[in-house]
Amino acid sequence: MNKTTRRNFFKLTGAAVAASSVALCRPAQNAGEAVKPGFELGMASYTFRKFNLEDTIRMTKRLGLTRIAFKSFHLPMDATQDEIKRVSSVVKEAGLELYGCGVVYMKDEQEVNQAFEYAKTAGMKVMIGVPNHELLDMVNQKVQQYDINLAIHNHGPGDKLYPSPESAYEKIKDMDPRMGLCLDIGHAMRIGIDPSEPAEKFKERLHDIHIKDVSAATAEGRTVEIGRGVIDIPKFLKTLIKIGYAGTTSLEYEKDENDPLPGAAESIGYLRGVLEMLNRA
């Protein structure tokens, strides 16, 4: 994956973002929202990785979401403090909460320090991260120093660091409770794990969720619109309600990178429909 540099990012977005993003972000129409569970739906901005900051904000607003976690495409890790504060202000003025960032890879101490300063400056509550194993003690100290949750992301078959939620949990179970998990339910299913099981088993360390659907419960499974794949989404949402999960459940729609909005809208609509039916049950 190519890294977005600060220079290229701010050359592309420029000062026009701050002036125009709010005007372009129309409020979503009310559509009879169900009573909310303890958690909220959000957006993992990797969904809009081919789009600039302005369009990412606009499309997230069109989906009726109010929370977003940025991938570095939309706020580079090497941005200055002033640049981070400016973009954070743009997001807030657009009516969104920039609650977190990720996935953030941490391969050395410099990247750990940079990541926590970045999250602190932006006012983020959660960092969805993949720290190398030898850096976990340092990261544990940082979450205590900065009071920012670190949610380790599982990446499924072939991943050498954290293929499953349990592989991450075993590394951090004796650490500060702010060291936790970002449960990616698609990658869990691709490794043959029903995502409802780790959600319940590791509920005390569940700090974030990437919700999606996949075509098969194998390494070959690929992202599809939620409701068209093999994951039992109603069961998973029931589990989140059962365990009292109160974080963010963010859509990470990896399909159709050049035109993700229709599939993202279908996926969010499906989730809202299921939550409405569960509310009525």
N, C-alpha and C positions, 0 to 999 in steps of 0.2 A: 504494500500500500504506500502510495506516495505521500510524503509529509507536506502539509500546507505551511509555507513559510510566512512569517509576519509581513515581509515586504510584499510578496505576491498578494496576500489576502487584502491588505489595506490599499494596495494599488487597484484591486478589482472593486472593492466595496466603496472606498473613498468616503468623503464627508457626506455624500448624497444619501447614504443609508440613514443617518441620524435625522435628516430632514424629511425623508419620504416614507420610511417604513411604517410609521403609525398611520399615515393617510391611506396606505395601501391595504392595511389590515382591517378588513370589515368584520364586525362582530358576527358570530354564527347565529343563524335564526334559531329561536326557541322551538324545540320539537318535543315538548312534553317529557323532560328528563325525569328519570326514575329517582327515587330517594337514593342518595349516594351511600355506598358501603363505607367502611373505614378507610379504604384506599382511594386514590384518584388515578384516572388514566392520564398518561402523559406521552411525550414524543421523544424518542431517541433520534437526534438529528442526523445520525448516519443514514436514516431513511432518505434524506434529501442531500446526499453527499455530492451530487452533481450540480447542486444549486447554490446560489450565493446566500448570504445572510438575510438579505431583504426578502427574497422569495421563500426562504425557509420559515421565517416568521409569518409571512402572509399565508402560506399553506397550512401551517400549524393552527393558525387562527381559523381558517376555513373549516378545519375539522372540529372546531369547538373545544379545543384543548387549551389548558391554561398553564401547563407545566412542560418544561423542556430541559433535556440534558444535551449539552453541546459536545459533538465530536470536534476535533481540531480544525476541520474544514471551515467551521463557522466562527471559531475563535482560536487562533493559533496558540500553541503552547508557549511560543517565544514572544508573544505580544508584550509590550511594555505595560506597566501598571496603569498609565493613563489610557492606553488603548483598551485594556480590559474593562476599566471603569466606564469608558464611553460606550462600549458595546453592551455592557450590563445595563446601563441606563436606557439604551435604545430598546432592549428587550422588555424592561419594566414598563416603559412608556407605552409599549404596544399591548400591555395587559397580560404579559406572560411572566411566569416565575422561572428564572434560570436556576433550577434546583441542584443541578449537578453537571458532571462532565464524564466523558468516557466513550469508548474504552481508552484508558491511559496506560501505556506500557512504561514500565520502570525497570531499566536494565542496569542502572548504576546510581550512585548516590546523588550525582548532580541532577538526574531526572527526577528522583524522589523529592529533592528540595524544590525544584522548579514546579513540580505538580502541586505541592501543597501551597506554595506562595500564590500560584495561579488561582487555585480554588478559593483561597482566603480572600484575595483581592476581588474576585467576582462575587463573593458572598454566597458561595455554593455550600450546600449541606452534605452532599454525598459525592464521593469520587469513585467512579466505577473503574477499577484498576486491575492491572495484571503485573504485580511486582515479581521480580525474580525471587526465588526461594531464599537466597542468601541475604536479601534486603528486608525480609519480613520483620526482623527485630527493629530495624531502623524505622520502618513504616509504623510499627506498633507505637513507637515513641512519638512519632509525628501526629498520630491521631489524638494522642493525649495532649500534646502541645497545642494543636490547632483546633481541637474539638470538631473535627470533620470525620464523618463516617467513611470508611474504606470498604467498598463492596467488590469482592473478587469475582470476576466474571469467568464462568466455565465456557470452554470453547469446543467441547465434544471430541469426536474421534480424530486422532492424529495430533492433538495438542499435547505438548510435552510438559507443560507447567500445571494446568488445571483443566483436565479433560471433563471432570464431573464436579458437581457441587460438593460431594463428599471429599474429593481430593483436596479442595480448598479448605473445607471445614477442618479436616484433620491437621492442617498446618497452623490454623489460627485459633483452635478451640480453647487453648489455655491463655490466650492473649486478651487484651482489653476488649470488652463487648462491642466497642465501635469498629472493631475488625470483623467484618462480616461478609455476606455474599450478595452478589447480583445474580439471581437465578435466571439464566437464559433458557427458557423452556424448550426452544427449538433444538438447541444443541444437546440438552438433556435427552430429548426424545431420540435424537440421532445416535446417541450412544446406548440406547435401549432402556432408558429410565423414564418411567411415568413421572412427569414433573410435579404432580401433586404429592408424591412421596417425599422428595427432599424439602418441598415447601413446608410440609408438616413436621418433618423430622428436625429441620434446622430453623424452625420458626423464630427462635430467639436471636438468630444471627442474620435474619433476612432483611437486608437494608434496601434492596432495589430489585426490580424485575424487568427483564426484557421479554415481552410477550410477542409471540408470532405463531405461525403454524407451518408445518413441513409436510412434504409429499410422502415421506416414508420414514419408518423408525429404524433407519440404517444410516451408515456414513454417506450414502448417496442421496439422502433426503435433502430437498431444497425448499426454500421459502415459497409458500403459496399464500393466497388470501386467507385470512383467518376464517375458519369454518369449512374450508375446502380440503383440509389436510387430515392427518391421522391423530392429532392431539385432541383429547377429550377436554375441550375448552370449558363447557359447563361444569364439569367435575373440578377443574382447576380453579375456577372462580369461586365455586362453593367452598373449596378448601381455604382460599384466602379469607373468605368471610368467616369461616369456622375458626381459624387460628387468630382472627383479629388483626390481620395485617393492615398497617396504617401508613405504609409508605406510598411510593409511586409505582404504577404498573405501566411502563412505557412501551409503546409500539416501536419495534425495530423491524421495519418492512424492507427486506433486502432485495426483493424482486423488482423488476421494471425500473432500474435506476435512472433511466432517462425520462420516465413518465410515471412516477410512483403515486401520484395523488389519487387516481381512481382506485387502485388496490388498497391504499391506506384508508381511504374513505369507506370502502366495503368492509375492511377489517374492523375499524372503529365502530361502524354501524352494527356489525355482528356482535361485538362485545357489549355495546349498549343494549342491544336487544336481549341478550342472555341475562344481563344484570337486571333488566326490567322484569323478565319472567321470574327470576329468582326472588325479586322483591315481592312479586304477587303470590308466590307459592306459599 
